Amino acid sequence: MREASPFHRSATPGQVGRLSPGKESTETQDWGTIMRITKLETFQVKPRWLFLKVHTDEGLVGLGEPILEGRALTVAQAVKELEPYLLGKDPTRVVHHWQAMYKHAFYRGGPILTSALSGVEQALWDLSGKAVGWPVYKLLGGPVRDRIRVYAHSHGQSNQEAVANAKERVADGFNALKTGVFGGRPARIVETPAFIDRAVDRFAAMREAVGKEVDIAIDFHGAISPQTSALLIKALEPYQPLFVEEPVQCQNVNVLADLARKTHLPIATGERLFTKWGFREILEKGAASILQPDISHAGGIFEGRIIAGMAEAYYAALAPHCPLGPIALAACIQLDASIPNFLIQEQVTLGEGYLKEPFKLQDGFLALPTGPGLGIELDEEALADKMGHDWRNRQAFHPEDGSAIDW
C-alpha cells in the first residue's frame, strides 16, 4: 500500500498554529490543512493478533496493535466503539484524545478498554510521526540509546531439549533468554523438595550450557503459590537469573513486596497491570524493581513513558512485555529508545512475513528504526494468507485432581 507523502500539506512541519475565530478549544490550531481521521479498520492476523489501521483524509495510515490475547473480537468491538469520537479529529492530538476516550468511558481502566485504547494511541503516534517525517522516539525527546537489547524465549520438554533450544537461541544471535518453571508437572500450593529440585536443575542445565555471559530470566507466570515461590526463588539464587517474573499474581502486591525484600534477585511484574495507576502501588511498596508494562495493554506509548518516569524516580527499570506482533514490537522500540531506565525488550517475532523490512538482530540488539512514525510498513502481500484466527487462551487443569489452575 503506497502512502501519500506527509509533506504535501499547505502548512510546513513545525509551523506555529494560530487561533481560529469561532473554533471551539478542541480544534483551535490552524496548520493550513488539518489532517482528519476518516476510518478505523481492524483485522485479525495469525497466529493470535489484531492489527489496526487508522485512515486519514490525507492518505496517511497509522498502524497499531490493539489486542488482548484470547479476546481479539472483543477488543475489535471496543475499537469500533471508539471510532465515533475519533472520526473527523486531528490525529496528532494524541494525549488529548487518550484523555477523552479514557475519561469519557466513565468505567475506567481494565484490560479491554486499555488494550483498545493502546492500539489506537500507537496508531495516532504513527500518524503524528509520518506527518512530520520523524520517528516517534524523536517526538518523545530523541533517542537516549543507539540500539535495543532483546531476549528470546527458550523452552523444552526435557532438560536435554531445553539445553539444545537455549544453545540454538544463542547461535541465532541472542545474548539473553527467558524460560519458565519446569518441575515435571503443574505446581501444587505447597510443593515437595523434588519439584523444587527438578525446576532448579532445569535452570542450572541451561546456565551451564550457555555460560555466565548470557542472561537468563525465569517467568513464574503468576502460577506459583506464595507458599512455594519463596522456596523456589531461594533455590535459584546461586544461578543468578536476570529477573524473576511474576513470582505470584501481580494483584498480590504485599506478597510481592515481601518476596522482593527476602531476595537479592530482581523481581519483575506488570504485564497484567494497566495505566500509570496500576503501577503506582507496586513502586510505592517496593514490590518489583523491574516493571513490564505491555504497550498494547497498559495504555500505549506515552502511558509507557509516564510509567517509565515513575519507575525512574524509584530507581526501577523497564523490560516491556511483548509476546505479540510486529506492530506492538515497533511501538515498544520507540518507547525503549526514549527512556533512560530501559533494561531489555521481550519479542516473539522480528516481523518476517509481516513487515516489508523486518527488524534485524545483531549481537543481541536491534538497530533503531529511522523511518517516520513507528518506522515500519506492512507487507500486504505476505499478510494475505495470514488473515483470520480463532485463537483462545489455554484451559489448564491440574492432572492430579482436575482443578482449574493458572497457566
Order of alpha helices (4+ residues) and beta strands (2+ residues): beta-beta-beta-beta-beta-alpha-alpha-alpha-alpha-beta-alpha-beta-alpha-beta-alpha-beta-alpha-beta-alpha-beta-alpha-beta-alpha-beta-beta-beta-alpha
